Amino acid sequence: MENRVLAEEDVLLANLAVGDERAFRLLFDFYRNVVYTYAMRYLKDRELAEEIVQEVFLKIWTGRGNLNTIGNFGAYLRVITRNLTLDVLKKKAAEFNKTQKSQVSWTEADDSTEQLILMKDSLSYIEQFIEKLPQQQRLVFKMCHIDGLKQKEVAEQLGISPLTVKVHLREAVKSLKMLVGDKNSLGLMVFAFVGLLK
């Protein structure tokens, strides 16, 4: 999902947290296409993508009271969208398997769906490799790729330069690729999903 930032977003989130419907509408109007595009990329179905948009913002509205505790709304939105999209893919795969019990011929799209489901169940697999990183690399990697912070934010929180953050991040990704190995398709697949293999 693209990194978009809405002007005065912090103010809108604070207003939404106390039930401001206008703030909710502004956030919805600004981010709905981002969510829709992400969902369409994997679902290839306009109706399902629209349902994902509705579900995502329903979750945001019903959980609005906790928005003040969220440090990065873009990362929060991305996680909700990704999880809901994967849930739909998992359901579609289950329905497919139910109706195709014999002589199943997986198409490229089916295989892609299967891989996405596998990635959701296997994200914890990566944790063992992350824990093997040097302390500073591990900290920077987690803050950027798990907590969803921008490199500038990480630099400010850790009291180091943005360049140092960039170097730690680059070295962490390089180390993880070496630890996983080129022949470990599961690890590489998960890395690709979280956007590390660019």
BELNOR-V575811 format. One record per backbone hydrogen bond with DSSP energy under -0.5 kcal/mol. NH is the residue of the N-H (numbers start at 0). CO is the residue of the C=O. If there is no record, write none. Layout:
nh-><NH NH>
co-><CO CO>
This chain:
nh-><3 8 11 12 13 14 15 16 17 17 18 19 20 23 24 25 26 27 28 29 30 31 33 34 35 36 37 38 39 40 41 41 42 43 48 49 50 51 52 53 54 55 56 57 58 59 60 61 62 63 65 66 68 69 70 75 76 77 78 79 80 81 82 83 84 85 86 87 88 89 90 91 92 93 94 95 96 97 98 99 105 110 111 112 113 114 115 116 117 118 119 120 121 121 122 122 124 125 125 126 126 127 127 128 129 130 131 132 137 138 139 140 141 142 143 144 145 145 146 148 153 154 155 156 157 158 159 164 165 166 167 168 169 170 171 172 173 174 175 176 177 178 179 180 183 184 187 188 189 190 191 192 193 194 195 196 197>
co-><1 5 7 8 9 10 11 12 13 14 15 14 18 19 20 21 22 23 24 25 26 27 30 30 31 32 33 34 35 36 37 38 38 39 44 45 46 47 48 49 50 51 52 53 54 55 56 57 58 60 62 63 65 66 68 71 72 73 74 75 76 77 78 79 80 81 82 83 84 85 86 87 88 89 90 91 92 93 94 95 103 106 107 108 109 110 111 112 113 114 115 116 117 118 118 119 121 121 122 122 123 123 124 125 125 126 128 129 133 134 135 136 137 138 139 140 140 141 141 142 149 150 151 152 153 154 154 160 161 162 163 164 165 166 167 168 169 170 171 172 173 174 175 176 180 182 183 184 185 186 187 188 189 191 190 190 195>
